[in-house]
Amino acid sequence: MKPTKQQLSIFALGGISEIGKNMYVIQYADDIVVVDCGSKFPDENLLGVDLIVPDITYLLEHADQVRGMIVTHGHEDHIGGIPYILKQLNMPVYATRLTLGLIESKLREHGLLRSTELYEINADSSLDLGSLTLSFFRTNHSIPDCLGVVFDTPEGTVVHTGDFKFDMSPVNEQYPDVHRMADIGRNGVLVLLSESTNAERPGFTPSERMVGEHLEEAFRKADGKLFVCTFASNVHRLQQVIDAAIKTNRKLALLGRSMVNVVSIAAELGYLTVPEGMLIEASDVHRYAPESVAVLCTGSQGEPMAALARLANGSHRQVAVEPGDTVIIAATPIPGNERNVARIVDLLFQMRAKVIYGSGSMTGMHVSGHGSQEELKLMLTLMKPRYFIPIHGEYRMLSLHTQLAEAVGVRKDNIFIMGNGDVVDLHNGRAWQTRKIPTGNTLVDGLGIGDVGNIVLRDRKHLSEDGILIVVITLSKAETKLLSGPDLISRGFVYVRESEGLMEEANRLALRAFHQWLESGSNQSGMLKQMIKESLGQFLYGQTKRRPMIVPILIQV
C-alpha cells in the first residue's frame, strides 16, 4: 500500500537488530521527530574506523520537515552520534539536564555548541512539534534523568520507552513513574516501541542498590590499593564507589578521559556528591599509603587503549598495579568483548593482584540497567498497545520480546519485527509494513564522516593481509626513456634482505614489462602500470601464494 499524505510512519535508522547506534523516527504528514542518535564501535572487519553512526540520507532528503531530536538519556549508544549528525543536519535538541550536560561537552569539543539549539526537558514537559504533541514519563536505568516519550498524533498515541528497568529502590530515588505509565495505557496506546536488551533474561533485574553493599564489603576487605573499573556513564555506580571510599577513608583518583569528564559534569550539575578534598590527581597516588587510596577507571570492556588495559600492561605512566592490590571489574562484557576482558584479567593475575570479575550475579559487583522479561511484560501490561514494535536489541532479543508480548495479550498479527530502514505505516487504525527507506552505517574515521566506503575498506583489508609492493620507475619526459629503476619497495609483504632472489626476479619482470610497453609504441602510462601489475602479480602469487597490492609509480622528469 502506498503512503498517503496524512498518515503516521515509524521507522529506525539504527537500533533495530543491533546494540548501539540508536535512532528512531516518528513522522506524521510533513512533521518528523527523531528520537536518540547513538554511535557504536566498529568490529575487527572495519579496519581503521573509529566510530559508526546512523545514515541520515532520508532526513537530509526531508530536511525541511525535521522538527527536532528528543534524547531519552545520556549513554553513548544514544548520544554518541549527535555531533556527527548535527554537522550534516542542524536541528533543535531536547533532553534532560544531565543528558544535556553530556551533549554540551561533545558539541563543545566539535565546535558546534554555539550553533546548536539545546532545550531542557523533564518528565513534566510538553512540546508541540508541528502536528505532533510530545509528553514524557520518568523511567530508571543505569544513568539518571531517563525518560520515555509519548507522541500524541492525529492517528493515535505512540510510546517510545527509552532504556528502562523497574528499580523500586533506586540509588538516586528517581523512581519509575508507574502511575503515569498506567494512565497512558488507560487512555489508549496505538503503538508501543519498547527496548529488548534483556529479553533473554528471566525474572526481574536486581536493584543497583545491591551493588553498593558488595562494593562496600570489598573496600573493607582490601589491603592494598583498590581499583574499580566500570562504565563512566553509570553515574549511580560511580556514586556508590565514592560512598564506599568515604566509609573506608580512602582518597579517590580518576583514570580515563571519559571518567574524568563524566564525574566533572555530574558533580557540577549535582548528580554526584563528592566531598571536598576527596579526589586526588593520578600522579599523586604513590604519595599515599596503599590502603588509603582507591582508583576509579575506564576500560571494563577490554578496550586496548583504556585505563585498565594500560594498568594491566604495566604501561600507565602515573599508576601501577602492585602485588596484593585489588581490582574490581564492575561490569559484564558486552558480547564480542569477552576475549579482550579475559586477556586483561590474565595479565592482572600475573601481577599477583586480587581480581574480582565475572558476571554480576556471581560477584554482586554489577547489575544490568535494562529490565528483564518480567519488567518487559510489565511495561506491555501497563501500556496495553494495539500494535507493538520491539526495538534496541539483536534479532534474537527482538524475537523473544514478541513472544512476551503475545503472552500478555498482544495479537501476533499486530507485532512488527523491523530491520533498520523498514517502515510501519498507520492510517485509520490499521498498520502495515510494505516499504523501506535508504539506511545503513556512516563510518567515522578521524575527521572524515562517511568518506570511508567499501572500496577503501577492501583496500585496507588487502593491505593488512598481503602487504604492498611499490614499483618506482623514473622516465625522461622528452624522450620516453628509462632514467632509473625499477626500484621495488616492500611493506608488509616480504623482508627485502631475506628475499633478494625474489626481488631481483620481480625487478627483472618489471623492467621487461617496461620494454614491452616501449615496443608497443603506446604513450599511455596507465597501460604500463597495468602491464607491471599483471606481470608481477602472477609471478609473486606463484612464488609466495600471496597477492600484495602492487602500486606502480611513474616519475617523469
Summary of the structure (lengths in Angstrom):
residues: 557
radius of gyration: 28.6
end to end distance: 64.9
largest distance: 87.9
contacts: 1893
relative contact order: 0.12
helix: 35%
strand: 27%
